[in-house]
Each structure stands twice: as structure tokens, then as C-alpha cells.
Amino acid sequence: MTPVIPQDPDALKQFLTREVTALRTAARRDAGVRLDHGPAAGAEQDGEPAPACPCGTGEGPGHACGDAAEGHDPWACVCATLPAIPVSAALLVPVRDEDGHTVDFMVRAGNHVRSAQWLDAPDRQIGRRLLEVQPGAAASGLIGALVGVLSGGRALQAYAVDYTEQRGDGLHRTRLLYDAASCGDQVLATWRPARNRTEMLSLDAQYIASMGWGTWDLLSGDTHWSEGLHAIFRTEERRPLSLAELCDAVLLDDVPRFSRMLVALLDGEEPAGSEIRFSVLGEIRTLHLVGHPVIARDCVPWAVHLIARDLTAQVRSRQRLAATRRQTERLREEAAAERRVAAALREALLPSHSVELAQAGLSVAAAYLPAETDAAVGGDRYKCRLLPDGRILLAIGDACGHGLSAVARMAQQRHALAGLAHAPGTHAGQLTTWLNELLCGDPAAETATGIIGHIDKERNLRWACAGHPAPLLLRDGQASELSTDHRGPLFGMLPGHEYATATVPLRPGDLVLLYTDGMVERRDEDINQGIDALRRVLVSCAGLSAQDTMDRIMSAFTPEDNEDDTCLVAVRLG
């Protein structure tokens, strides 16, 4: 029959109570029973108690200590047992001053066990005062504690002493635990290191692995925890949690999982390890629990072992990693969406070249390289189109920044230019001036550079410049920069500025190359060097069409060379 798994702490505690009660009832049936006896026969004679041995461990003349009245030393029994004690042990005799106050103790007998390598064994201290052989005893409070044993009669149990001593090879310190009891007017004391090497290694292992273990005796109700488990649950030593208290600490969602483990243990099974969360002083801690039942010959478990490893740090790291992954995925999705938007904008904002331009005797080629490899478009723009009055509008610009914010500014400027360009009778200087006023009047706008020009029916290029690199003219196998003496400030920099124009007569076969500064600017390199490099490549394109010229230029400059958005427009007159 499949056991019913408790689903809440109260049901789980009721289940534990029933199981432990049944276990104890079954154990009592076969348990041996100790009978309480009255005084042994012959213990009293004529209503008087038999004389007791001064050592306190036997009665009557048949005891090994003999009769003190016959001159036998009753303390020889006590002294003879000291070598059998596995820790440092000594019989101490009080040393009193003139007023009868105990000020020290003399070592009457001792065994051969050292509590530390640098401390003498008690049998080497016999006949000497305690403050002589253990000079740090007074400062550590040991003398006062031993005096209290004599005066109050209450034994010491695991009395902790931080013992420090100056020796020839330097300072030494150890932590000792003392147990002591009065024997008449003397004191029997034992002491041991607070932790031996094995215990220290165990503690180090528990600390390094963030683990601990505990044992719950189901018959007696005794519970024993390692220091590592106390550290995990933030409990005081000697105050381990019972199984019922442990049930109350489990998070409600994890109670069924903890219940399955306890049910299996009480059935004598070894369940698989499980991660269970506990509330420890208001903090949620995740533990990996492994259980083991202690089974008697009747196949009934009488104790439960649990080993716990604290996984809280790892769980939190996993949670942070998962959050980082989610954020990364979200950023990746946003970047993909931005690329899709940018691609759509590229199609809308960077036009193809119309058949009308070819009919007007111009071949046009353009190229665009965004600085961000994931972007399809940036802040650079160009425009080349036939206007209703027969002129050809030729423009290029560079908005500050990268990404969609730069795209938005580029689109604003491009559409503004498209609208202004249709005003009848306007020239390039007026268009540049109006566009500058638009940017200066917008508090959210940033600066930009640009060239705006017209090629009229007589093949004259009349152009204005707002802080932009000069176009290159390829003519008769020679490439040169157009003069920029009329160049004005950047767009959005100086409101009210009137931009001037320059006119360049063009001939059949001429090729005009407009470009943005991303093509010629390099880190730690003068911009004139970049312009010279571009001019040398352009010279090698003599006689080529606009598209062939653009292809050769693009093959001469790798994308890694571009540190900013780059846009180029080549116009060749047929």
C-alpha cells in the first residue's frame, strides 16, 4: 500500500508522532528492564551504615582501598586510575594562605597524556604548584574555577580555558576544556584540547563544503548535530532542532518533498537526495539533503541520519545567471527588432536611382556602411533626384551619433530637405540656410554636417557646404578636392547664418564623389591622410562607370577600417 504523503507541516508532525510512538511501543516489548534493588544484604549492621571508603567508590572492609584506620592510603585507588584516563588528568591538593584561602593547587598525581605538544604531561608536574607548571592558569580563570569546585561542590563540565604561555621559543596558545570534581578536600581534574586534529579537519571540511550532519534518535528523542549543521541553521550549539521543529522550518511548497524523504526513512529505505528550502531567521536557504536510516536487527529503524549541503550560494548564482540570460535574450530580441526597423528605414530613406537620372545623362551609384555591424542604417544620408524644374538635387549629410536615434535625426533632415527642395526658384544656399534654421529651432536636435547642391541643365554644379568634407572631382585622370572657401558652420550650430554657394562647371566624363567623414577619418591619423588615400583610389577609376568606380572604392577599404557611418555617392556625367 502506497503511504499517504503529508502535504503540510502539521500533518507531517502528526505522522512523525504516530510513527515514533509505534516504534517505541514495539521496542519496549523486547527491551531489557533494569530493576531497582534495595540495600545489599549485610550493608547495615545493628542499624549503623557500613564505613564507606574515602575514595567514594566502594563500601566495607572488602573494598580494595582497605580500611583507612589500618593506615592504608585511600587516595592510592584514585591515583592508580589516572593512567587509564585517555586525556590529561591530575589529582590536585589545595594550597592555602595564612587566612585559609586557597591560592593555588599542588599536583599530587597525574598521568602521562599531553593536551598539547608544547605542554608537559601531568606526571612530570607532580609535587609542583599549578601556577608554576601552568603559569597562565590565573589569567585564564582556571584557579578561580577550581576553587569554586572545592567551595561549592559543583563539578566543572567542559569549562573552556584559552590558555596562553610564553616559552623559550615564543608565545603559545591553545583552547582547553576542563572537567573537575571535588574528592573530599582535593580536586580531580581532567583537561583536553577543545578539538583534536580529526575534529578540526571535520570542521574545515564542513566549512569548505558548506555542509553538516545530524542524528535523531527516535527512541530516546536525543538529537546530535555537527557544528556545520548548526552554522547552516544559525542555531546555538547544544540546541539542535527536533524533527518537528525542522518540519516547521521547511517552506510550505517543499513540505511534500521533505515528507516523502521522512516517510521513506521511517520505512527503512534510503531515499534519493533532494533539494529542500528552509526558512532560517527570515532567510530562504536551499539545502541538498541525503538521509540514512539506522536499522536494528528487527529491521526497524531506531535513528535517522541526515546530511545537508547548503546550496544557497549556488542557487543564487544560478538565479543571477538565469536573469542575465533573460536580459541578454531580451537585448538580443531588441537588437533584432532594431535591425528590422533599421532595414525598413534603409529601404525607405536610402533611395534607389531613378530612370529619370539616366535619361538626363547621369549615372549614379551609392554605397552605405554603418559603423555598427548589426545595424542596417545609421545617421548618414544622401539624395539624388530630378526636380520639377529640370535641375538635379544632389545632397549628402551626416547626423551626429549612431543607431536608431541617429536614424531618426537623419530622417527628419532628409524629409525636411525633400520638402524645401520643391520650393520654386530656390538655390542651394537658401536650402542650406533653411535647414540650419530648422535644426537650430529644435531643442532636441543635434548638430550635423551636409552638402546641398544642384546640377542645372547647363551641367553646372552649384553647391553649399555646412561643415562637410569637400567633394572630389575626377577629370581627365586627375582627382582633386573642390574648393571649400565658402564652407559654413555645422547645421544647428549658428542660427541666422546665411550659407554661400560655389559654382563648378562640369564636363562630359566628369565624376563627382560625395562622401561622409567616416570614409576618411581614422583614429590616430590626420583626416588629410584619409582624403589623400581616397583620392589615389579614385584616380585609378578613370574611365569607369559610376557603379564600377563605387565597387573599386569599396573593395579598397575594408569594413573594419570604418569607425563611423560611411556614405558615398558617385555621379558621372555622360
ZAMARGU-4260 file (C-alpha; in steps of 0.2 Angstrom, whole numbers, plus 5000, padded with zeros to 4 digits):
<rodrens>
0) 5000/5000/5000 | 5007/5017/4995 | 5009/5028/5010 | 5000/5044/5011 | 5012/5059/5010
5) 5008/5073/5022 | 5006/5090/5012 | 5008/5102/5027 | 5019/5104/5042 | 5005/5100/5055
10) 5001/5084/5046 | 5019/5079/5044 | 5022/5082/5063 | 5007/5071/5067 | 5013/5057/5056
15) 5030/5058/5065 | 5022/5057/5082 | 5012/5042/5077 | 5027/5033/5069 | 5039/5037/5084
20) 5025/5031/5096 | 5023/5015/5087 | 5042/5012/5086 | 5044/5015/5105 | 5029/5003/5109
25) 5037/4990/5098 | 5054/4992/5106 | 5048/4991/5124 | 5041/4973/5121 | 5059/4966/5118
30) 5069/4979/5129 | 5078/4973/5144 | 5072/4980/5160 | 5083/4987/5174 | 5076/4983/5192
35) 5079/4994/5206 | 5086/4985/5221 | 5086/4990/5240 | 5102/4990/5250 | 5113/4975/5248
40) 5112/4961/5262 | 5124/4965/5276 | 5126/4983/5271 | 5120/4988/5288 | 5124/4981/5305
45) 5115/4985/5321 | 5106/4999/5312 | 5123/5008/5308 | 5129/5010/5290 | 5145/5001/5285
50) 5160/5013/5284 | 5162/5020/5267 | 5179/5021/5258 | 5186/5039/5257 | 5188/5037/5238
55) 5169/5036/5237 | 5169/5021/5225 | 5166/5007/5237 | 5160/5001/5254 | 5165/4989/5268
60) 5181/4981/5273 | 5181/4970/5257 | 5185/4986/5246 | 5202/4987/5238 | 5206/5003/5247
65) 5205/4994/5263 | 5202/5002/5280 | 5209/5020/5282 | 5210/5016/5301 | 5223/5002/5297
70) 5235/5015/5289 | 5231/5011/5271 | 5231/5027/5260 | 5213/5028/5252 | 5219/5040/5239
75) 5230/5027/5231 | 5214/5020/5222 | 5211/5037/5214 | 5229/5039/5209 | 5231/5022/5202
80) 5216/5025/5190 | 5224/5041/5182 | 5235/5032/5169 | 5219/5024/5162 | 5211/5041/5158
85) 5214/5045/5140 | 5215/5064/5142 | 5227/5074/5154 | 5222/5070/5172 | 5229/5076/5189
90) 5224/5075/5207 | 5226/5092/5214 | 5229/5097/5233 | 5224/5115/5238 | 5237/5127/5244
95) 5231/5139/5256 | 5237/5156/5263 | 5238/5161/5282 | 5220/5166/5281 | 5215/5149/5275
100) 5210/5155/5257 | 5215/5143/5243 | 5228/5152/5232 | 5235/5138/5222 | 5235/5119/5219
105) 5249/5106/5220 | 5249/5092/5208 | 5249/5076/5219 | 5247/5064/5205 | 5245/5064/5186
110) 5245/5053/5170 | 5256/5054/5155 | 5244/5062/5142 | 5249/5078/5135 | 5235/5090/5130
115) 5247/5099/5118 | 5264/5095/5111 | 5272/5110/5120 | 5264/5107/5137 | 5271/5094/5149
120) 5262/5079/5154 | 5254/5079/5172 | 5265/5065/5178 | 5280/5077/5175 | 5272/5090/5186
125) 5270/5080/5202 | 5275/5089/5218 | 5274/5106/5209 | 5262/5120/5211 | 5249/5123/5197
130) 5254/5141/5194 | 5272/5135/5192 | 5269/5122/5179 | 5254/5131/5171 | 5258/5150/5173
135) 5244/5155/5163 | 5231/5147/5174 | 5227/5163/5184 | 5224/5174/5169 | 5213/5161/5161
140) 5202/5160/5176 | 5206/5142/5180 | 5212/5144/5198 | 5196/5153/5202 | 5185/5139/5194
145) 5194/5125/5203 | 5192/5135/5220 | 5173/5136/5216 | 5173/5117/5214 | 5180/5115/5232
150) 5169/5128/5240 | 5153/5125/5231 | 5155/5106/5227 | 5148/5108/5210 | 5158/5099/5196
155) 5165/5108/5181 | 5160/5101/5164 | 5169/5106/5148 | 5175/5123/5156 | 5183/5132/5142
160) 5200/5140/5145 | 5210/5150/5132 | 5227/5145/5139 | 5242/5156/5134 | 5260/5154/5139
165) 5277/5162/5135 | 5290/5149/5132 | 5308/5150/5126 | 5303/5148/5108 | 5289/5161/5108
170) 5271/5163/5113 | 5259/5148/5113 | 5240/5147/5114 | 5228/5133/5115 | 5210/5131/5120
175) 5207/5118/5133 | 5191/5110/5140 | 5192/5106/5159 | 5181/5094/5169 | 5184/5094/5188
180) 5176/5087/5204 | 5180/5088/5222 | 5186/5072/5231 | 5185/5077/5249 | 5197/5091/5251
185) 5206/5088/5234 | 5201/5090/5216 | 5202/5078/5202 | 5204/5087/5186 | 5205/5082/5168
190) 5208/5093/5153 | 5209/5090/5134 | 5210/5101/5118 | 5194/5109/5113 | 5196/5100/5096
195) 5208/5087/5091 | 5215/5086/5073 | 5202/5075/5067 | 5188/5087/5073 | 5197/5101/5066
200) 5198/5093/5049 | 5180/5089/5050 | 5176/5107/5054 | 5187/5113/5039 | 5178/5100/5028
205) 5161/5106/5034 | 5166/5124/5031 | 5173/5122/5014 | 5159/5111/5008 | 5145/5121/5017
210) 5138/5105/5024 | 5134/5097/5041 | 5125/5082/5048 | 5113/5077/5062 | 5107/5061/5070
215) 5089/5060/5078 | 5087/5045/5090 | 5069/5040/5088 | 5068/5030/5104 | 5076/5042/5116
220) 5072/5058/5107 | 5091/5063/5108 | 5097/5074/5094 | 5115/5077/5089 | 5121/5090/5076
225) 5138/5094/5069 | 5144/5112/5070 | 5142/5113/5052 | 5123/5110/5053 | 5122/5122/5067
230) 5130/5135/5056 | 5118/5132/5042 | 5103/5134/5053 | 5111/5148/5064 | 5107/5138/5080
235) 5116/5138/5096 | 5127/5123/5100 | 5118/5110/5111 | 5102/5117/5104 | 5098/5106/5089
240) 5081/5106/5081 | 5070/5092/5083 | 5062/5084/5068 | 5046/5093/5072 | 5055/5109/5073
245) 5063/5105/5056 | 5046/5102/5049 | 5041/5120/5054 | 5056/5127/5046 | 5053/5119/5028
250) 5045/5131/5015 | 5027/5126/5013 | 5029/5122/4994 | 5043/5110/4999 | 5034/5101/5013
255) 5028/5086/5001 | 5046/5083/4996 | 5053/5083/5014 | 5038/5072/5019 | 5042/5059/5005
260) 5060/5058/5012 | 5055/5056/5030 | 5042/5043/5026 | 5055/5033/5016 | 5067/5034/5030
265) 5055/5028/5043 | 5051/5014/5032 | 5069/5009/5032 | 5073/5015/5014 | 5087/5026/5008
270) 5078/5039/4998 | 5087/5049/4984 | 5094/5066/4989 | 5083/5081/4987 | 5084/5100/4987
275) 5073/5107/5000 | 5071/5125/5005 | 5071/5131/5023 | 5067/5147/5032 | 5082/5152/5043
280) 5080/5168/5053 | 5069/5175/5039 | 5081/5170/5025 | 5077/5156/5012 | 5091/5143/5011
285) 5091/5129/4999 | 5099/5113/5006 | 5103/5096/4997 | 5098/5083/5010 | 5103/5065/5010
290) 5096/5053/5023 | 5100/5036/5030 | 5090/5026/5042 | 5099/5016/5057 | 5091/4999/5057
295) 5091/4986/5071 | 5091/4968/5068 | 5072/4968/5069 | 5073/4978/5053 | 5065/4993/5062
300) 5074/5010/5061 | 5078/5017/5078 | 5088/5033/5072 | 5089/5044/5057 | 5104/5052/5049
305) 5103/5067/5038 | 5117/5075/5029 | 5114/5093/5022 | 5124/5103/5010 | 5120/5122/5009
310) 5117/5126/4990 | 5110/5144/4994 | 5125/5152/4986 | 5125/5141/4970 | 5106/5143/4969
315) 5108/5162/4970 | 5121/5161/4957 | 5110/5151/4945 | 5096/5163/4948 | 5108/5178/4944
320) 5114/5169/4928 | 5096/5165/4923 | 5092/5183/4925 | 5107/5188/4915 | 5102/5176/4901
325) 5085/5183/4901 | 5091/5200/4900 | 5103/5195/4886 | 5089/5187/4877 | 5079/5202/4879
330) 5093/5213/4872 | 5096/5201/4858 | 5077/5202/4853 | 5078/5221/4855 | 5093/5222/4844
335) 5085/5210/4831 | 5069/5222/4831 | 5080/5237/4829 | 5089/5229/4814 | 5072/5225/4806
340) 5066/5243/4809 | 5083/5249/4803 | 5082/5239/4787 | 5064/5245/4784 | 5071/5263/4786
345) 5085/5260/4775 | 5073/5254/4761 | 5063/5270/4764 | 5076/5283/4767 | 5091/5277/4756
350) 5083/5278/4738 | 5087/5269/4723 | 5092/5279/4707 | 5078/5283/4696 | 5077/5280/4677
355) 5074/5299/4676 | 5093/5302/4681 | 5099/5291/4667 | 5088/5299/4654 | 5096/5316/4660
360) 5113/5309/4656 | 5119/5305/4673 | 5124/5288/4680 | 5123/5287/4699 | 5130/5274/4712
365) 5129/5275/4730 | 5135/5264/4745 | 5132/5264/4763 | 5142/5256/4778 | 5135/5258/4795
370) 5148/5259/4809 | 5138/5246/4819 | 5139/5229/4811 | 5122/5224/4817 | 5114/5240/4811
375) 5107/5242/4793 | 5107/5261/4793 | 5114/5275/4803 | 5114/5294/4803 | 5121/5297/4786
380) 5110/5301/4771 | 5111/5306/4753 | 5099/5312/4740 | 5100/5312/4721 | 5084/5316/4711
385) 5077/5326/4697 | 5067/5341/4702 | 5051/5348/4693 | 5061/5362/4686 | 5074/5351/4677
390) 5088/5353/4690 | 5095/5338/4699 | 5096/5339/4718 | 5112/5331/4724 | 5114/5331/4743
395) 5123/5321/4757 | 5123/5323/4776 | 5130/5316/4792 | 5119/5317/4808 | 5128/5315/4825
400) 5128/5298/4833 | 5124/5280/4828 | 5109/5268/4829 | 5091/5272/4828 | 5092/5289/4837
405) 5104/5295/4823 | 5092/5287/4810 | 5078/5297/4817 | 5088/5313/4815 | 5093/5309/4798
410) 5076/5305/4793 | 5070/5322/4800 | 5083/5331/4790 | 5081/5321/4774 | 5062/5324/4774
415) 5064/5342/4778 | 5076/5344/4763 | 5064/5335/4752 | 5050/5347/4756 | 5061/5363/4755
420) 5069/5357/4739 | 5052/5359/4729 | 5050/5377/4733 | 5052/5386/4716 | 5067/5396/4712
425) 5077/5391/4727 | 5096/5389/4726 | 5107/5378/4737 | 5112/5392/4749 | 5094/5395/4753
430) 5090/5377/4756 | 5106/5375/4767 | 5101/5391/4777 | 5083/5385/4780 | 5088/5368/4785
435) 5100/5375/4798 | 5086/5386/4805 | 5075/5371/4807 | 5089/5362/4817 | 5093/5377/4827
440) 5075/5379/4832 | 5073/5362/4839 | 5080/5360/4857 | 5081/5341/4854 | 5091/5342/4838
445) 5110/5339/4837 | 5122/5345/4825 | 5125/5338/4808 | 5136/5341/4793 | 5130/5341/4775
450) 5132/5347/4757 | 5117/5353/4746 | 5119/5356/4728 | 5110/5357/4711 | 5116/5352/4694
455) 5107/5363/4681 | 5103/5359/4663 | 5120/5368/4658 | 5129/5355/4669 | 5134/5367/4682
460) 5136/5361/4700 | 5130/5375/4712 | 5133/5369/4730 | 5133/5375/4748 | 5143/5366/4762
465) 5139/5365/4781 | 5155/5359/4789 | 5156/5344/4777 | 5171/5337/4768 | 5174/5343/4751
470) 5168/5333/4736 | 5181/5325/4725 | 5181/5328/4706 | 5188/5315/4694 | 5193/5323/4677
475) 5205/5318/4664 | 5213/5305/4676 | 5216/5318/4690 | 5206/5319/4706 | 5205/5335/4716
480) 5195/5342/4730 | 5183/5356/4726 | 5187/5372/4735 | 5178/5375/4751 | 5181/5393/4754
485) 5163/5396/4755 | 5160/5382/4768 | 5149/5387/4783 | 5146/5380/4801 | 5138/5364/4805
490) 5119/5363/4805 | 5112/5368/4821 | 5127/5377/4827 | 5124/5395/4822 | 5106/5402/4820
495) 5103/5415/4807 | 5119/5411/4797 | 5117/5414/4778 | 5126/5400/4768 | 5135/5404/4752
500) 5137/5394/4737 | 5150/5390/4724 | 5148/5385/4706 | 5158/5372/4697 | 5156/5369/4678
505) 5155/5351/4674 | 5161/5342/4658 | 5155/5326/4650 | 5165/5311/4658 | 5167/5320/4674
510) 5164/5311/4690 | 5159/5319/4706 | 5161/5309/4723 | 5152/5315/4738 | 5157/5306/4755
515) 5155/5307/4773 | 5169/5309/4786 | 5168/5290/4791 | 5176/5286/4774 | 5192/5296/4778
520) 5193/5298/4797 | 5204/5285/4806 | 5210/5285/4825 | 5227/5292/4827 | 5228/5298/4809
525) 5226/5315/4801 | 5210/5317/4791 | 5220/5324/4776 | 5229/5307/4775 | 5212/5298/4773
530) 5207/5310/4760 | 5223/5308/4750 | 5221/5289/4751 | 5203/5290/4744 | 5209/5302/4730
535) 5223/5289/4725 | 5210/5276/4724 | 5198/5287/4714 | 5212/5291/4701 | 5213/5273/4697
540) 5195/5273/4692 | 5197/5284/4677 | 5186/5279/4663 | 5175/5268/4674 | 5156/5270/4676
545) 5149/5276/4692 | 5145/5259/4698 | 5162/5252/4694 | 5170/5266/4702 | 5160/5263/4718
550) 5164/5244/4718 | 5183/5248/4717 | 5182/5260/4731 | 5173/5249/4742 | 5185/5234/4738
555) 5200/5245/4743 | 5193/5249/4760 | 5188/5235/4772 | 5173/5237/4784 | 5185/5236/4799
560) 5193/5252/4793 | 5176/5262/4796 | 5175/5269/4814 | 5159/5279/4809 | 5145/5278/4797
565) 5150/5280/4779 | 5140/5285/4764 | 5147/5288/4747 | 5138/5295/4731 | 5146/5295/4714
570) 5138/5305/4699 | 5146/5303/4682 | 5141/5314/4668 | 5139/5305/4651
</rodrens>
